[in-house]
């Protein structure tokens, strides 16, 4: 495949922009990018970008697509196991329905990768994964599994379990229960490591084995935090156990931006298109991403689908830009920064030789509401075409 006649926003480390550039794809991989001074090879499919914007496919760093389906009630909602506050062994891959209509919405919006996992009703919710947005079998769509371990602070665990007359009913209990689980998991991981090093027999505990990639630094904690106090509790606990972590939602992060920059954890900000439906999001605002970015915090933007719809991801970035996030930072927050935070930047997030050919082409700035997606390409395959859409209409 040969893509021509567009402006390429590579999202590489230099934010390279190539006017009238071209891209060659072979076997689903980017093999050449730039001003390619050759004609298409015989039989090679040619995509005319029509003077449009060529970008990496967008990456949604935190959502519940396919695991909490729209309009299907309990039958389509597998997001929260609300009977046990500590469930690290649950895996998102076992609950995602790739037939969820939202996947088509994502593709039409140029969203090619999503990080999906359990909700925030539990202190420990289970394992996230990262997957492509086009396919029929989840196992074939996965890029990384597990990609993170979900933990939650604040109102959601409190509301769920205090209503059941059990812990946690307070923020103290949430922190205490998480510490207890991490304490036990760390001890398990140390025993496991020692046994393996000494060649001794070791009996695997399914409920603790899921923590091994967390304590070995392969995946982060994925902390649901809105309020300032919850943000700092998450940081306190992550530092106590020496764990990497992402601050998901981070709704009051703009109030403590310098402190968060010093702490060094990335933030996945949003969903700011949603209503302020509970006390802990009363200070949610599109300005948060820009203030955190200016302070030096690495920032991605999330819709938290279906809280906000997945197709609104580039519009959320646009609203953050309108509220102060620099223009290129807005694009990076839904491409390379989101990919880095999700642990998949070796494959996606920027247009660079050797990466997956996940590409979105737009007729204009994708962060503007009237912009049309011309093509979405995943793994070198055109999975959406505006021309085909118009013909179908």
C-alpha positions as CSV (number, residue, x, y, z in Angstrom):
1,X,0.0,0.0,0.0
2,X,1.2,3.5,-0.9
3,X,-0.3,6.6,0.7
4,X,0.3,9.9,-1.1
5,X,-0.8,13.6,-1.3
6,X,-1.2,14.5,2.4
7,X,0.5,16.2,5.3
8,X,2.0,13.6,7.6
9,X,2.0,14.4,11.3
10,X,4.5,11.7,12.4
11,X,4.2,12.3,16.2
12,X,7.8,11.2,16.5
13,X,10.1,12.7,19.2
14,X,10.7,15.8,17.0
15,X,7.0,16.2,16.0
16,X,8.2,16.0,12.4
17,X,5.6,17.2,9.8
18,X,6.0,16.3,6.2
19,X,4.2,18.3,3.6
20,X,3.0,16.4,0.5
21,X,4.5,13.3,2.0
22,X,4.1,9.6,1.2
23,X,4.0,6.4,3.2
24,X,4.7,2.8,2.0
25,X,3.3,-0.2,3.9
26,X,4.3,-3.8,3.5
27,X,2.8,-6.8,5.4
28,X,1.1,-4.4,7.8
29,X,4.3,-2.5,8.8
30,X,5.5,1.0,7.9
31,X,8.5,0.6,5.7
32,X,9.1,4.1,4.3
33,X,7.9,7.5,5.3
34,X,8.7,10.9,3.8
35,X,9.1,12.4,0.4
36,X,9.4,9.1,-1.5
37,X,10.6,9.8,-5.0
38,X,9.3,6.7,-6.7
39,X,6.2,5.6,-8.4
40,X,3.9,3.0,-6.9
41,X,4.9,-0.5,-7.7
42,X,2.8,-2.5,-10.1
43,X,-0.4,-3.7,-8.5
44,X,0.3,-1.6,-5.4
45,X,-2.9,-0.2,-3.8
46,X,-2.7,3.6,-3.7
47,X,-4.5,5.8,-1.2
48,X,-4.9,9.4,-2.2
49,X,-5.1,11.5,1.0
50,X,-6.5,14.4,-1.0
51,X,-4.4,17.1,0.8
52,X,-5.7,15.8,4.1
53,X,-4.0,15.1,7.5
54,X,-2.2,11.8,7.9
55,X,-1.7,10.8,11.5
56,X,-1.0,7.7,13.6
57,X,-4.2,5.9,14.6
58,X,-5.6,7.4,17.8
59,X,-5.0,5.6,21.1
60,X,-7.6,5.6,23.9
61,X,-5.6,5.0,27.1
62,X,-8.5,4.2,29.5
63,X,-12.0,2.9,28.6
64,X,-14.5,0.2,28.9
65,X,-15.5,-0.4,25.3
66,X,-16.9,-3.9,24.7
67,X,-17.0,-4.7,28.5
68,X,-19.8,-2.1,29.2
69,X,-21.9,-2.1,26.2
70,X,-24.4,0.7,25.4
71,X,-28.1,0.3,25.9
72,X,-27.9,-3.3,27.0
73,X,-28.3,-3.0,30.8
74,X,-27.1,-5.7,33.0
75,X,-26.8,-8.2,30.1
76,X,-24.2,-6.1,28.4
77,X,-22.4,-4.8,31.5
78,X,-19.5,-6.9,32.8
79,X,-17.5,-3.9,34.1
80,X,-17.6,-4.4,37.8
81,X,-17.7,-7.6,40.0
82,X,-19.5,-5.8,42.8
83,X,-19.5,-8.6,45.4
84,X,-15.8,-8.7,46.4
85,X,-13.7,-5.5,46.8
86,X,-10.4,-7.1,45.9
87,X,-10.4,-9.1,42.6
88,X,-6.9,-8.7,41.0
89,X,-7.3,-12.1,39.2
90,X,-10.1,-10.9,36.9
91,X,-9.1,-10.3,33.3
92,X,-10.7,-7.9,30.9
93,X,-10.1,-10.3,28.0
94,X,-12.7,-12.6,29.4
95,X,-15.5,-10.0,29.2
96,X,-14.9,-7.9,26.0
97,X,-17.5,-8.3,23.3
98,X,-15.8,-7.3,20.0
99,X,-19.3,-7.1,18.4
100,X,-20.1,-4.0,20.6
101,X,-21.2,-1.3,18.1
102,X,-18.9,1.1,19.8
103,X,-15.9,-0.6,18.1
104,X,-17.3,0.6,14.7
105,X,-17.7,4.1,16.1
106,X,-14.1,4.0,17.2
107,X,-12.9,3.0,13.8
108,X,-14.9,5.7,12.1
109,X,-13.3,8.3,14.4
110,X,-9.8,7.1,13.6
111,X,-9.3,5.3,17.0
112,X,-7.3,2.2,16.3
113,X,-6.1,1.1,19.7
114,X,-7.9,1.1,23.1
115,X,-6.8,0.1,26.6
116,X,-9.8,-1.7,28.2
117,X,-10.5,-3.0,31.6
118,X,-12.7,-3.3,34.7
119,X,-14.4,-0.4,36.3
120,X,-13.8,1.3,39.6
121,X,-16.3,-0.3,42.0
122,X,-13.6,-2.4,43.6
123,X,-10.5,-1.5,45.5
124,X,-8.7,-3.8,43.1
125,X,-10.7,-4.4,39.9
126,X,-8.4,-6.7,37.8
127,X,-6.3,-6.6,34.7
128,X,-6.5,-4.2,31.7
129,X,-5.4,-5.0,28.2
130,X,-4.6,-3.1,25.0
131,X,-6.2,-4.1,21.8
132,X,-6.9,-3.0,18.2
133,X,-10.4,-1.8,17.4
134,X,-11.0,-4.0,14.4
135,X,-11.6,-7.7,14.4
136,X,-13.9,-10.5,15.4
137,X,-11.8,-12.4,18.0
138,X,-10.4,-10.5,21.0
139,X,-7.4,-12.8,21.2
140,X,-6.3,-11.8,17.7
141,X,-6.9,-8.1,18.5
142,X,-4.8,-7.9,21.6
143,X,-1.5,-6.0,21.6
144,X,-0.6,-6.4,25.2
145,X,-2.3,-8.4,28.0
146,X,-2.2,-7.7,30.8
147,X,-1.3,-4.0,30.4
148,X,-2.1,-2.7,33.9
149,X,-3.7,-3.6,37.2
150,X,-6.8,-1.5,38.1
151,X,-7.1,0.0,41.6
152,X,-9.6,2.5,42.7
153,X,-9.9,5.2,45.3
154,X,-12.6,7.6,46.5
155,X,-16.4,7.5,46.1
156,X,-16.9,4.5,43.9
157,X,-15.7,1.7,46.2
158,X,-17.2,3.5,49.2
159,X,-20.7,3.8,47.6
160,X,-20.7,0.2,46.4
161,X,-19.6,-1.5,49.6
162,X,-21.0,0.8,52.3
163,X,-24.4,0.1,50.7
164,X,-23.7,-3.6,51.3
165,X,-22.8,-3.0,54.9
166,X,-19.2,-4.1,54.4
167,X,-15.8,-2.5,53.9
168,X,-14.7,-0.3,52.5
169,X,-17.0,2.4,53.8
170,X,-14.2,5.0,54.2
171,X,-11.1,6.2,52.3
172,X,-9.0,4.8,55.2
173,X,-10.4,1.3,54.5
174,X,-9.8,1.6,50.8
175,X,-6.1,2.4,51.4
176,X,-5.8,-0.2,54.2
177,X,-7.3,-3.0,52.0
178,X,-5.1,-2.1,49.1
179,X,-2.0,-2.1,51.4
180,X,-3.0,-5.5,52.8
181,X,-3.3,-7.0,49.3
182,X,0.0,-5.4,48.1
183,X,1.7,-6.7,51.3
184,X,0.5,-10.3,50.7
185,X,1.2,-10.0,46.9
186,X,4.8,-8.8,47.5
187,X,5.4,-11.6,50.0
188,X,4.1,-14.1,47.4
189,X,6.3,-12.7,44.7
190,X,9.4,-12.8,46.9
191,X,8.7,-16.4,47.8
192,X,8.2,-17.3,44.2
193,X,11.4,-15.6,43.0
194,X,13.4,-17.3,45.8
195,X,12.0,-20.7,44.9
196,X,12.7,-20.2,41.2
197,X,16.3,-19.0,41.8
198,X,17.0,-22.0,44.1
199,X,15.3,-24.5,41.9
200,X,12.8,-25.4,44.5
201,X,9.2,-26.5,44.0
202,X,6.7,-23.7,44.3
203,X,2.9,-24.0,44.4
204,X,1.3,-21.3,42.3
205,X,-1.6,-19.2,43.9
206,X,-3.9,-18.1,41.1
207,X,-5.1,-15.1,43.2
208,X,-1.6,-13.8,43.6
209,X,0.2,-14.8,40.4
210,X,-1.6,-11.9,38.7
211,X,0.6,-9.5,40.7
212,X,3.9,-10.8,39.4
213,X,4.1,-8.5,36.3
214,X,3.2,-5.5,38.6
215,X,6.0,-6.2,41.1
216,X,8.5,-7.1,38.3
217,X,7.8,-3.7,36.8
218,X,6.3,-4.9,33.6
219,X,2.9,-3.2,34.1
220,X,1.7,-0.3,36.2
221,X,-1.0,0.1,38.7
222,X,-3.9,1.9,37.0
223,X,-5.3,4.2,39.7
224,X,-8.8,5.6,39.5
225,X,-8.4,8.9,41.2
226,X,-10.3,12.2,40.9
227,X,-9.9,14.2,44.1
228,X,-6.6,15.6,45.3
229,X,-6.5,13.5,48.5
230,X,-7.1,10.3,46.6
231,X,-4.4,11.2,44.1
232,X,-1.8,11.7,46.9
233,X,-3.0,8.5,48.6
234,X,-2.4,6.5,45.4
235,X,1.1,8.1,45.1
236,X,1.9,7.4,48.7
237,X,1.0,3.7,48.4
238,X,2.8,3.3,45.0
239,X,6.0,4.8,46.5
240,X,5.7,2.6,49.6
241,X,5.8,-0.5,47.4
242,X,8.1,0.8,44.6
243,X,5.5,0.4,41.9
244,X,4.9,2.2,38.6
245,X,1.4,3.8,38.2
246,X,-0.8,5.9,36.0
247,X,-3.1,8.5,37.5
248,X,-6.4,7.9,35.7
249,X,-9.0,10.8,35.5
250,X,-6.9,13.0,37.7
251,X,-9.8,15.5,37.8
252,X,-8.2,17.8,40.4
253,X,-4.7,17.4,39.1
254,X,-4.6,21.0,38.0
255,X,-4.8,22.1,41.6
256,X,-1.5,20.3,42.5
257,X,0.3,20.2,39.1
258,X,3.7,21.0,40.4
259,X,3.5,18.3,43.1
260,X,2.4,15.8,40.5
261,X,5.2,16.7,38.2
262,X,7.7,16.1,41.1
263,X,6.0,12.7,41.9
264,X,6.7,11.6,38.3
265,X,3.6,9.6,37.4
266,X,1.8,10.1,34.1
267,X,-1.9,11.3,34.0
268,X,-4.7,10.0,31.8
269,X,-7.1,13.0,32.0
270,X,-10.9,12.9,31.6
271,X,-13.7,12.3,30.8
272,X,-14.3,16.0,30.7
273,X,-17.3,15.7,28.3
274,X,-19.2,14.0,31.0
275,X,-21.4,15.7,33.6
276,X,-20.1,16.5,37.1
277,X,-22.3,13.7,38.4
278,X,-20.7,13.2,41.8
279,X,-18.9,15.3,44.5
280,X,-15.3,14.1,43.6
281,X,-15.6,15.4,40.0
282,X,-16.9,18.9,41.0
283,X,-13.6,20.5,39.8
284,X,-13.3,18.5,36.5
285,X,-12.4,20.8,33.6
286,X,-10.8,20.7,30.2
287,X,-8.0,23.0,31.5
288,X,-6.5,20.2,33.6
289,X,-4.6,18.6,30.7
290,X,-2.9,21.8,29.7
291,X,-2.0,22.8,33.3
292,X,-0.5,19.4,34.0
293,X,1.4,19.4,30.6
294,X,2.9,22.9,31.3
295,X,4.0,21.6,34.7
296,X,5.9,18.7,33.1
297,X,3.4,15.8,33.7
298,X,3.1,13.4,30.8
299,X,-0.5,13.5,29.7
300,X,-3.0,11.4,27.7
301,X,-6.7,12.1,27.3
302,X,-9.5,9.7,27.8
303,X,-13.2,9.5,27.0
304,X,-13.7,6.7,29.7
305,X,-16.1,5.2,27.2
306,X,-19.1,4.8,27.6
307,X,-19.0,7.7,30.2
308,X,-18.2,9.8,27.1
309,X,-18.5,8.2,23.7
310,X,-15.3,6.7,22.2
311,X,-15.8,8.7,18.9
312,X,-15.4,11.9,20.9
313,X,-11.7,11.2,21.7
314,X,-10.3,13.7,19.2
315,X,-12.9,16.3,20.2
316,X,-11.9,15.9,23.9
317,X,-8.3,16.7,22.8
318,X,-9.6,19.7,20.9
319,X,-11.4,21.0,23.9
320,X,-8.3,20.6,26.0
321,X,-6.4,22.6,23.4
322,X,-9.0,25.3,23.5
323,X,-8.6,25.4,27.3
324,X,-4.8,25.8,27.1
325,X,-3.1,22.5,26.1
326,X,-0.6,23.3,23.2
327,X,-1.8,22.2,19.8
328,X,0.8,19.5,19.2
329,X,0.4,18.3,22.8
330,X,-3.3,17.8,22.1
331,X,-2.5,15.5,19.1
332,X,0.2,13.7,21.1
333,X,-2.2,13.1,24.0
334,X,-4.2,10.8,21.8
335,X,-1.3,9.3,19.9
336,X,2.3,8.8,21.1
337,X,1.8,9.9,24.7
338,X,-1.2,7.6,25.1
339,X,0.8,4.8,23.5
340,X,3.7,5.3,25.8
341,X,1.6,5.5,28.9
342,X,-0.2,2.3,27.8
343,X,3.1,0.5,27.2
344,X,2.7,0.0,23.5
345,X,4.7,2.7,21.9
346,X,7.1,0.2,20.4
347,X,4.3,-0.7,18.0
348,X,1.9,2.2,17.7
349,X,1.4,5.9,18.5
350,X,3.7,7.5,15.9
351,X,4.4,7.0,12.2
352,X,7.9,5.6,12.2
353,X,9.5,2.8,10.1
354,X,9.0,-0.6,11.7
355,X,5.8,0.2,13.6
356,X,2.4,-1.2,12.9
357,X,0.6,0.5,9.9
358,X,-2.2,2.0,12.0
359,X,-3.0,5.2,10.3
360,X,-5.9,7.7,10.3
361,X,-6.5,10.2,7.5
362,X,-8.7,13.3,7.9
363,X,-9.8,16.0,5.5
364,X,-8.8,18.6,8.0
365,X,-7.8,19.0,11.7
366,X,-9.3,16.0,13.5
367,X,-9.8,17.9,16.7
368,X,-12.5,20.1,15.0
369,X,-16.0,18.8,15.1
370,X,-16.9,19.1,11.4
371,X,-13.8,17.2,10.2
372,X,-14.4,13.9,8.3
373,X,-12.4,10.8,8.7
374,X,-11.3,9.8,5.1
375,X,-9.6,6.5,5.9
376,X,-8.8,4.4,9.0
377,X,-6.1,1.8,8.4
378,X,-5.3,-0.9,10.9
379,X,-2.4,-3.3,10.3
380,X,-2.1,-2.1,6.7
381,X,-5.8,-2.8,6.0
382,X,-8.3,-0.2,5.2
383,X,-11.1,-0.8,7.7
384,X,-13.0,2.4,7.1
385,X,-13.4,4.6,4.0
386,X,-15.5,7.8,3.8
387,X,-16.1,7.1,0.1
388,X,-17.5,3.7,0.9
389,X,-19.7,5.2,3.6
390,X,-21.1,7.8,1.2
391,X,-21.8,5.1,-1.4
392,X,-23.6,3.0,1.2
393,X,-25.8,6.0,2.0
